[in-house]
Amino acid sequence: MIVDRMKIRLAMTGLGRYCIILWITGMLLVALSRPVIADSENSVLFTDRTWALSGDTIWFRVSWTGDSNMMGNVLHVQLENMENEVVTGVMVTIDHGRGSGYIPVPDSLATGAYWLRGYSGFMRNGDSATTLSRLITVFHRFDRDITSLQVPDQILPVKTSVPEGLVNLHILRSAWTPGDTVSFSVNLSEDASRSVRELTVSAFLDVPVPLDLASHYVTGLTPALNFEGVSFPPEKNGFLIEGVVKPRQGETLPERSLVMLSISDSIPYFDYYVTDSRGYFQFMLSSAFGTAEIFVRAVAANGQELFTDLTEGLMTGADKMPIQERLLNPDEMTSLNNMLESAWFERIFGGEVAWKDREFRMVHPFDQAFYGEPYQRVYPSEFFDLPDFMEISRELLPGVRFRQRDNHFVIHMLNLDERYYFENGPLRLINGIPVFDNDLLYGFNSTDIHYIDIILQERVFGDISFKGILAIYMNDGNEKWLQGQNNLGRYRIPCLQIPKAAGIYKTALSQGSDQLPDFRRVFLFESVNTTAGNKMFSFPSSDLKGTMVVRLEGVTNSNEPFEIIRKIEMK
């Protein structure tokens, strides 16, 4: 490991140049070599269906055998087209080798075959890896008269034959009437209970897709981006946020720059990273779920503010598969058109809508802001209205000097321990976001601000020393101060997926009304206890006619996937 010690001075706007002294010690600059990741077929994905309509939600379960200490416990699951381009993806956490989640299928996604893959971010430390992928056929819900499908050619699925008597799937009868409650049983022998690691059962209406296409396939993976010498830590209950720093047009990138990441949560989040000469940075965001709005700010050692771009540190398919055209026969075309028509009516009657994580949750290790307990918290609304921040600081903020010098403003804070004012300016935060422009604060009046935290001491965060802290929290909806912050990167990013129960399709969407038809196409998706014995399952069918697939999928302790399929007629 190469160790570097350096001092970075961040210049503040105002008369003279005031700085925060940053001592960065023990920074890992480069990895001496990239480790080789062996073939890593650690994740086996099970889905609630073999096909989907655009706008649907695909639910999945995962069985994971990776070493969480080495590879982390976060699995990236993504949908890719046949060109290995990522369409959408999610991140789910693995607990004791199991995980579950869902992927909303974009409403505009074109008809075709798509890969569903799972991998850990740690696999990016190798130049390549392999995973067990699945194929999902998507039909655009407004397509009509589909006569053929483009499917992969010359690809063999990975399957293990299940000896008769080891695991049995028994349907009570072969023909049912729409609206019936379908019942079946799953029986595991003593040998099966010792050799089977995971079992799931699903039930869905059939469409003209070869069931073989829904099996598992060994496919190669390659990192979408490859930064030479950069290592990727295991993602344990968190995930990496990555990006690069960019200078203004015509200027050169500094050798080092400080990148700060902030989240304006109820408890503000802050972290920092010192880049190398390429401007690369990474943050590990832990215990964050849903969709986050993050703010990223970068500054060079001379105080120059820089621009930032986030990059997607994904892995994608390494090889493009040959494609063949599979023609549909008249019965298959009729069945598919009926399914697409039912989906149209389902939308009219308020049917399935894709799930999306619009909320944000974050588990904080402490119950206060990163800067600790404030010396004083001031609520300006409890006092007379004051027209600007100079008046607020003079009347309400002890130990804070906010003064005008040569048409700009400067801030000094009292060092309460030593009884003198710090020579350098404090860390200034607005809603938890670092700002460097003192002039920005002047326009704030009492009605703009919810409260102000002041810290009249030197505070150390990691290797950074702050000469006092002034943290201003605006009233809800007040974002005027963000105008003109051209160097502040503002991003909405998906975080770890918020767990939800896979079962929205178990009951009819028209439940409670005898007048509305039931257009459900997927009926059941559950985990099966792998202990020996007979297990009974049942589910209400919908009003749709056609062929229904009841599927039992599993994986052995030696990581070999298998499936048992039964078809019944709804007529």
ZILINHU-V229028 format. One record per residue. N is the residue number from 1. SS is DSSP state (helix for helix, strand for strand, loop for the rest). Layout:
# ZILINHU-V229028
((N;SS) (N;SS))
This chain:
# ZILINHU-V229028
((1;loop) (2;loop) (3;loop) (4;loop) (5;strand) (6;strand) (7;strand) (8;strand) (9;strand) (10;loop) (11;loop) (12;loop) (13;loop) (14;loop) (15;loop) (16;loop) (17;loop) (18;loop) (19;loop) (20;loop) (21;strand) (22;strand) (23;strand) (24;strand) (25;strand) (26;loop) (27;loop) (28;loop) (29;loop) (30;loop) (31;loop) (32;loop) (33;loop) (34;loop) (35;loop) (36;loop) (37;loop) (38;loop) (39;loop) (40;loop) (41;loop) (42;loop) (43;strand) (44;strand) (45;strand) (46;strand) (47;strand) (48;loop) (49;loop) (50;loop) (51;strand) (52;strand) (53;strand) (54;loop) (55;loop) (56;loop) (57;strand) (58;strand) (59;strand) (60;strand) (61;strand) (62;strand) (63;strand) (64;strand) (65;loop) (66;loop) (67;loop) (68;helix) (69;helix) (70;helix) (71;helix) (72;strand) (73;loop) (74;strand) (75;strand) (76;strand) (77;strand) (78;strand) (79;strand) (80;strand) (81;loop) (82;loop) (83;loop) (84;loop) (85;loop) (86;strand) (87;strand) (88;strand) (89;strand) (90;strand) (91;strand) (92;strand) (93;strand) (94;loop) (95;strand) (96;loop) (97;loop) (98;strand) (99;strand) (100;strand) (101;strand) (102;strand) (103;strand) (104;strand) (105;loop) (106;loop) (107;loop) (108;loop) (109;loop) (110;loop) (111;loop) (112;strand) (113;strand) (114;strand) (115;strand) (116;strand) (117;strand) (118;strand) (119;strand) (120;loop) (121;helix) (122;helix) (123;helix) (124;helix) (125;helix) (126;loop) (127;loop) (128;loop) (129;strand) (130;strand) (131;strand) (132;strand) (133;strand) (134;strand) (135;strand) (136;strand) (137;strand) (138;strand) (139;strand) (140;loop) (141;loop) (142;loop) (143;loop) (144;loop) (145;loop) (146;loop) (147;loop) (148;strand) (149;strand) (150;strand) (151;strand) (152;strand) (153;loop) (154;loop) (155;loop) (156;loop) (157;loop) (158;strand) (159;loop) (160;loop) (161;loop) (162;loop) (163;loop) (164;loop) (165;loop) (166;loop) (167;strand) (168;strand) (169;strand) (170;strand) (171;strand) (172;loop) (173;loop) (174;loop) (175;strand) (176;strand) (177;loop) (178;loop) (179;loop) (180;loop) (181;strand) (182;strand) (183;strand) (184;strand) (185;strand) (186;strand) (187;strand) (188;strand) (189;loop) (190;helix) (191;helix) (192;helix) (193;helix) (194;helix) (195;helix) (196;strand) (197;strand) (198;strand) (199;strand) (200;strand) (201;strand) (202;strand) (203;strand) (204;strand) (205;strand) (206;loop) (207;loop) (208;loop) (209;loop) (210;loop) (211;helix) (212;helix) (213;helix) (214;helix) (215;loop) (216;strand) (217;strand) (218;strand) (219;strand) (220;strand) (221;strand) (222;strand) (223;strand) (224;loop) (225;loop) (226;loop) (227;loop) (228;loop) (229;loop) (230;loop) (231;loop) (232;loop) (233;loop) (234;loop) (235;strand) (236;loop) (237;loop) (238;strand) (239;strand) (240;strand) (241;strand) (242;strand) (243;strand) (244;strand) (245;strand) (246;strand) (247;loop) (248;loop) (249;loop) (250;loop) (251;loop) (252;loop) (253;loop) (254;loop) (255;loop) (256;loop) (257;strand) (258;strand) (259;strand) (260;strand) (261;strand) (262;strand) (263;strand) (264;loop) (265;loop) (266;loop) (267;loop) (268;loop) (269;strand) (270;strand) (271;strand) (272;strand) (273;strand) (274;strand) (275;loop) (276;loop) (277;loop) (278;loop) (279;loop) (280;strand) (281;strand) (282;strand) (283;strand) (284;strand) (285;strand) (286;strand) (287;loop) (288;strand) (289;strand) (290;strand) (291;strand) (292;strand) (293;strand) (294;strand) (295;strand) (296;strand) (297;strand) (298;strand) (299;strand) (300;strand) (301;loop) (302;loop) (303;loop) (304;loop) (305;strand) (306;strand) (307;strand) (308;strand) (309;strand) (310;strand) (311;strand) (312;loop) (313;loop) (314;loop) (315;strand) (316;strand) (317;strand) (318;loop) (319;loop) (320;loop) (321;loop) (322;loop) (323;strand) (324;strand) (325;strand) (326;strand) (327;strand) (328;loop) (329;loop) (330;helix) (331;helix) (332;helix) (333;helix) (334;helix) (335;helix) (336;helix) (337;helix) (338;helix) (339;helix) (340;helix) (341;helix) (342;helix) (343;helix) (344;helix) (345;helix) (346;helix) (347;helix) (348;helix) (349;loop) (350;loop) (351;loop) (352;loop) (353;loop) (354;loop) (355;loop) (356;loop) (357;loop) (358;loop) (359;loop) (360;strand) (361;strand) (362;strand) (363;loop) (364;loop) (365;loop) (366;loop) (367;loop) (368;loop) (369;loop) (370;loop) (371;loop) (372;loop) (373;loop) (374;loop) (375;loop) (376;strand) (377;strand) (378;strand) (379;loop) (380;helix) (381;helix) (382;helix) (383;loop) (384;loop) (385;loop) (386;loop) (387;loop) (388;loop) (389;helix) (390;helix) (391;helix) (392;helix) (393;helix) (394;helix) (395;helix) (396;helix) (397;loop) (398;loop) (399;loop) (400;strand) (401;strand) (402;strand) (403;strand) (404;strand) (405;strand) (406;loop) (407;loop) (408;strand) (409;strand) (410;strand) (411;strand) (412;strand) (413;strand) (414;strand) (415;strand) (416;loop) (417;loop) (418;loop) (419;loop) (420;strand) (421;strand) (422;loop) (423;loop) (424;loop) (425;loop) (426;loop) (427;strand) (428;strand) (429;strand) (430;strand) (431;loop) (432;loop) (433;strand) (434;strand) (435;strand) (436;loop) (437;loop) (438;loop) (439;helix) (440;helix) (441;helix) (442;helix) (443;loop) (444;loop) (445;loop) (446;loop) (447;loop) (448;loop) (449;strand) (450;strand) (451;strand) (452;strand) (453;strand) (454;strand) (455;strand) (456;strand) (457;strand) (458;strand) (459;strand) (460;strand) (461;strand) (462;loop) (463;loop) (464;strand) (465;strand) (466;strand) (467;strand) (468;strand) (469;strand) (470;strand) (471;strand) (472;strand) (473;strand) (474;strand) (475;loop) (476;loop) (477;loop) (478;loop) (479;loop) (480;helix) (481;helix) (482;helix) (483;loop) (484;loop) (485;loop) (486;loop) (487;loop) (488;loop) (489;strand) (490;strand) (491;strand) (492;strand) (493;strand) (494;strand) (495;loop) (496;strand) (497;loop) (498;loop) (499;loop) (500;loop) (501;loop) (502;loop) (503;loop) (504;loop) (505;loop) (506;loop) (507;loop) (508;loop) (509;loop) (510;loop) (511;loop) (512;loop) (513;loop) (514;loop) (515;loop) (516;loop) (517;loop) (518;loop) (519;loop) (520;loop) (521;loop) (522;strand) (523;strand) (524;strand) (525;strand) (526;strand) (527;strand) (528;loop) (529;loop) (530;loop) (531;loop) (532;loop) (533;strand) (534;strand) (535;strand) (536;strand) (537;strand) (538;strand) (539;strand) (540;strand) (541;loop) (542;loop) (543;loop) (544;loop) (545;loop) (546;strand) (547;strand) (548;strand) (549;strand) (550;strand) (551;strand) (552;strand) (553;strand) (554;strand) (555;strand) (556;strand) (557;loop) (558;loop) (559;loop) (560;loop) (561;strand) (562;strand) (563;strand) (564;strand) (565;strand) (566;strand) (567;strand) (568;strand) (569;strand) (570;strand) (571;loop))
